[in-house]
Amino acid sequence: MKLGVSSYSLFRAINEGRMTIIDVVQWIADQGGEHIEIVPAGFTLVDNPELIDSIRAAAEKAGIEISGYCVGNNFVTSSEEELQQRIADLKVHVDIANRLGVKRMRHDVASRPIPETGIQQFEADLPTLVRACQEVADYAAQYGITTSVENHGFYIQAADRVKRLVTEVNRENFKTTVDIGNFMCVDENSVVSVKKNLPIASMVHFKDFYVRPPYREFGEGWFRTAGGYNLRGAIAGQGDIDLPGVIRVLKDYGYDGYISLEFEGMENCEQGTRLGLAQIRKLWNEA
């Protein structure tokens, strides 16, 4: 197992000017992280090759790996022309991933408002999503890059939908980035859903949430699941996800790949990330 951090965990520090992405690389290494996952939040790498090279050099200097590159996307479009543009945009990001030296790239696949996320709509959209994911994966294959869908965005978020998409795309270099917390956004049990998707995982994201009943209002910082429950980001190990249970699933399966922490809590992001990283390492060693 290689434990590291998604740069997304520290995007508030980047946005507020406390850190640059280069600072983040060294900061993660200083906390004992073994790798960084690059998410261009608070900075951009499109048309910025100098920064790409600087990030790669910073990781080499800090002695950590760049485990992956994550970008957004939505193949649900109003026209074929728009769909082709989004595929082309993702190919640019594949080129960036290659320049970073990574072999894993997550791109989002589809998003719809919650009232439009039913199974019938998923089945109707699936052929387009499959075709688009195949084209991006085929382009990435020239670099030896594995592309992946994350259980993300309320639409392609349930474990069975993710598995269905990966199966239909049917490419050895198309898998899933398993986010243990995101299953909760569609009211699934993290331990059960991780077990379902682990055989098709390219890497794993760790995060934590507080979960509260749907009949109460909690105000700022909280959001609703698809079924109406309240969630708020927590420091990993302090929330309501059964992290020890998830870790047992990973260990029983023999998972020895990258684990990337994503901190989404309301606490100071440096503190939340540092404490979460330490807690994951402790729980892993105790399991």
N, C-alpha and C positions, 0 to 999 in steps of 0.2 A: 504494500500500500504506500502510495506517495501522497502526503498531505500538503495541500497548498491553499491558495486564496484566489478567488476571483477579484480582479481589480474593481468590479462593480461594488464590492463591499466598502470601498473607500472613495466612491465617486463624490460624496459630499465634501470630503477633504479636498478633492481636486477642484470641484466647483467653487468652493470658498477660498481657494488660493493657498491653502495650507500645504498642499503637496502638488507636484506634477506627477505624471505617470512614471517618469524616471525615478522620482523619490519613492513612489509606491513599490517599485521593483525591489529597491534596497530595503525598504521597511519590512516587506514580507520576509525577505531573507533574514533580517535581524530578529524576527520573531520565531525563527526556526522553520519557516515554510520551505518546502522542497520545490515548489513550482508556483508560477503565476498563470492565471487564465486571463487573457486580454479581452476586455469588453469596452469598446470605444464609447464610454459615457463620460462626458466632461472633456473629451478631446476627439479628434477625428484622424483617421489614417488614410482616408481616400485623398488622393493627390498630395500626400505628405510622406513621400518615401524616406526623407531624412529622419522623421520621427520613428518610422518602422525600424530603420537600421539602428537608431539610438536605443530603442527598447531592447532589441536583440543583443546589442553590445552591453547594455546595462545588466541584463540577465546573466550573460556570460561572466561579467565582472563580479556579480554578486554570488555566483556559483549556484544559481537555481535554473530550472528548466522553464520554458514557456510551454505549457501543457496544451493550450487550445486558444481558439479565437471565436468569439460569440457575437453574432449580429442579429438584428431584427429583420422581419420580412412578413409579407402577407400575400399569398398567392390567390386570395379571393379578390377578384378584380371585375371591373365592368366591361372589359373588352380583351380580346386576344392580344392586341397591341400593348396594352398595359401589362398583361401577364408576361409577355416577352421582354419588356423593359425590366421588370423585376427579376427575371431570370438573368438577364444581362448584368444587372447591378450586383447580383450575388456572385457571378463569375469574377467580377472585379475584386470582391472580397476574398474569393478563393485565391486569387493572385497575391493579395495581401497576406493571407495565411501562409502561403508558400514562402514569401519574402521574410516573414517572421520566423520561419523554420519549423512551423508546427505541423502535426499530422492529424489534427482533429479540429473541425470547424462546425460549430452549431449555428444553424439558421432557423429562425421561426418559420412556420409553414402557413398558418392560417389563423385569422381572428374574425369573430363576429360578435355582435351584441348578444348577451346571454339569452334573450328570447328567441334568437335564431340559431342556437347551438344544439338543437335536438338531433336525434340519431338520423332522422329522415334527411335533414339538411346535410349532415356529415356524409351520408351515403351518396347524395347528389353531387357534392363537391369532390368526393374522393378521386374520381378518375383524373380530374385536372391537377389535383395535388400530387398524385402519383407521377403523372407525366412530367411535371415541373421538377420534382425532387430527383427523378431519374436523370434529367438533363444536367442538373447541377452536380450530382454525384459522378456522372460520367465525365464531366469536365474536370472535376477534382481528382479523378483517378490518375490522370497523367502525372500528378505530383505525389502520388501515394497518400493523398489526404482522404480521411474518412469524414464524410459529412453526417450530420445528425439532426434529428428533431428533438426538442425538449418538450416534456409534458408542461405546457405553458399556455396561458391565454384563454382559459375556460373552454376552448373549442376542441383542440387536440391535446387534451390534458388528462383524460381518464386513461388508465393503463391499457385497457382493451383497445381503445381507439389508436393509441400510439403503436401497439403491437400490430394492429390491422394495417396501418399505414406502412410500417417498416416491411411487413410481409409482402404487401402489394408492390412496393417499390422494387424489392427483390434484387438488391445490389449488395455485394459483399462489403462495399465501402459506404453503406448508408445504415446508420444505427440510431440509437437514441441516447441523449444525455439525460440520465435519470436524476431528477431533482426530487429528493425525498420529501420535501415540504410541499411542493406544488400540487401533489395529489390531493392535499387537504382542501385546495381551492374548489375542487369539485366533489368534496365530501367523501373522499376515499380514505381508507386506512393506509398509512404510509408503509407499515411493515408488509401488509398483504400486497400492495401495489408494487413495491420495490421487488418483491419476490417474483412477481409476474414479468417484470420488464428487465430484470438483471441479465438474463441470457442474451439480450440484444443491446446491451449497454456499451457505449464507447467510453464513457466516464460517468462519474457520479458527483452531483452537487449535494452538499449538506447545508441545511438551514433549519431554523426552528420557528414555531409560531405559538402564540397563546390562542386558545380556542375558547369562545364563550357562547352562551345560548343565543338563539335568534330573537327571543322576545325582549331583549334589553338593548339599549343604545349606549355606546361607550364613547362616542365623540371622536375627536381628532386622533389620527393614527391607525384607526381600525377600518377594515373593509369587509364586505360580505362575500361569503362563498356562493357558489351557484345555488345552493339550497337555503341560503339565508343566514347561516351561522356567522359569527363575528371572528375575524382573525386579526392579529397584529404580530409583526415581526418581533422575534425574541433573540437574545444571545443564545447561541447553540448550547444545548444542555440545560437551559433554564426554562424552556417553554414546555409545551404539552406533547410534542412528538416523542414517541418511544425510541429515542436514539439508541439505547442499548439493544433493543429488539432489532432495529435496522442493522446495527453493526453485527449482530449474530447472524442475520441473513447473509450479509456480505462475507463473513468469515466461513460460514457453512458452505457457501458456493465456491469459495476459494478465490474471491475477487482480490487482485493484487495491483490494480491500476490506479489511476489518479482519483483522488477525492479533493474537491474544490469547495471551500467554504464560501457561502454567500451570506453576508450579514445584511439584514433589512430592518433592524430594530430602530427604536427612537433614540437610543443612547448615542453618545459620541461614537462615531464609526471606528476610530482607532481603538478605543477601549473595547467596544463590542466585538470587533474582529479578533483582537488579541486574546480576550477571555474565551471566546468561542473556539479558537484554534487550540488553546490549551485544554479545554474541556473535551473536545473530540479526541485529542491525543490520549488523554487520560482514560476515557471510556473505551477506546480501542485497545489499549494496553491491558485493561481490566477484563475485557470480554473473553 
